[in-house]
Amino acid sequence: MSLGSCKTLFNSQGNSTLSDIPKDERIKTGLTDSLVRISIELDDDVDRTYRKIKKCLKEIRPQA
């Protein structure tokens, strides 16, 4: 994952940047595998970005 990008990114922390921390330690601190990190792009259309984020979140958690 590149934080130098100007795109909206969704990232599962348990499978990437936090994978070096043992799972039991992550869970104790609240960093579960279901944690999703969102980096929001630089955009002049905030409403469009919001709709995109909402759509993606509904795909991974339909009841949200």
MODELLER restraints for C-alpha pairs under 7 A, 6 or more apart:
rsr = mdl.restraints
at = mdl.atoms
rsr.add(forms.Gaussian(group=physical.xy_distance, feature=features.Distance(at['CA:6:A'], at['CA:41:A']), mean=4.90, stdev=0.5))
rsr.add(forms.Gaussian(group=physical.xy_distance, feature=features.Distance(at['CA:6:A'], at['CA:42:A']), mean=5.82, stdev=0.5))
rsr.add(forms.Gaussian(group=physical.xy_distance, feature=features.Distance(at['CA:7:A'], at['CA:40:A']), mean=6.67, stdev=0.5))
rsr.add(forms.Gaussian(group=physical.xy_distance, feature=features.Distance(at['CA:7:A'], at['CA:41:A']), mean=4.36, stdev=0.5))
rsr.add(forms.Gaussian(group=physical.xy_distance, feature=features.Distance(at['CA:8:A'], at['CA:39:A']), mean=5.41, stdev=0.5))
rsr.add(forms.Gaussian(group=physical.xy_distance, feature=features.Distance(at['CA:8:A'], at['CA:40:A']), mean=4.36, stdev=0.5))
rsr.add(forms.Gaussian(group=physical.xy_distance, feature=features.Distance(at['CA:8:A'], at['CA:41:A']), mean=4.44, stdev=0.5))
rsr.add(forms.Gaussian(group=physical.xy_distance, feature=features.Distance(at['CA:9:A'], at['CA:38:A']), mean=5.67, stdev=0.5))
rsr.add(forms.Gaussian(group=physical.xy_distance, feature=features.Distance(at['CA:9:A'], at['CA:39:A']), mean=5.16, stdev=0.5))
rsr.add(forms.Gaussian(group=physical.xy_distance, feature=features.Distance(at['CA:9:A'], at['CA:40:A']), mean=6.61, stdev=0.5))
rsr.add(forms.Gaussian(group=physical.xy_distance, feature=features.Distance(at['CA:10:A'], at['CA:36:A']), mean=6.51, stdev=0.5))
rsr.add(forms.Gaussian(group=physical.xy_distance, feature=features.Distance(at['CA:10:A'], at['CA:37:A']), mean=5.71, stdev=0.5))
rsr.add(forms.Gaussian(group=physical.xy_distance, feature=features.Distance(at['CA:10:A'], at['CA:38:A']), mean=4.78, stdev=0.5))
rsr.add(forms.Gaussian(group=physical.xy_distance, feature=features.Distance(at['CA:10:A'], at['CA:39:A']), mean=6.72, stdev=0.5))
rsr.add(forms.Gaussian(group=physical.xy_distance, feature=features.Distance(at['CA:11:A'], at['CA:36:A']), mean=5.56, stdev=0.5))
rsr.add(forms.Gaussian(group=physical.xy_distance, feature=features.Distance(at['CA:11:A'], at['CA:37:A']), mean=5.08, stdev=0.5))
rsr.add(forms.Gaussian(group=physical.xy_distance, feature=features.Distance(at['CA:11:A'], at['CA:38:A']), mean=6.55, stdev=0.5))
rsr.add(forms.Gaussian(group=physical.xy_distance, feature=features.Distance(at['CA:12:A'], at['CA:35:A']), mean=6.21, stdev=0.5))
rsr.add(forms.Gaussian(group=physical.xy_distance, feature=features.Distance(at['CA:12:A'], at['CA:36:A']), mean=4.86, stdev=0.5))
rsr.add(forms.Gaussian(group=physical.xy_distance, feature=features.Distance(at['CA:12:A'], at['CA:37:A']), mean=6.39, stdev=0.5))
rsr.add(forms.Gaussian(group=physical.xy_distance, feature=features.Distance(at['CA:13:A'], at['CA:33:A']), mean=6.91, stdev=0.5))
rsr.add(forms.Gaussian(group=physical.xy_distance, feature=features.Distance(at['CA:13:A'], at['CA:35:A']), mean=6.22, stdev=0.5))
rsr.add(forms.Gaussian(group=physical.xy_distance, feature=features.Distance(at['CA:13:A'], at['CA:36:A']), mean=6.19, stdev=0.5))
rsr.add(forms.Gaussian(group=physical.xy_distance, feature=features.Distance(at['CA:13:A'], at['CA:37:A']), mean=6.54, stdev=0.5))
rsr.add(forms.Gaussian(group=physical.xy_distance, feature=features.Distance(at['CA:14:A'], at['CA:32:A']), mean=6.60, stdev=0.5))
rsr.add(forms.Gaussian(group=physical.xy_distance, feature=features.Distance(at['CA:14:A'], at['CA:33:A']), mean=4.63, stdev=0.5))
rsr.add(forms.Gaussian(group=physical.xy_distance, feature=features.Distance(at['CA:26:A'], at['CA:32:A']), mean=6.23, stdev=0.5))
rsr.add(forms.Gaussian(group=physical.xy_distance, feature=features.Distance(at['CA:58:A'], at['CA:64:A']), mean=5.94, stdev=0.5))
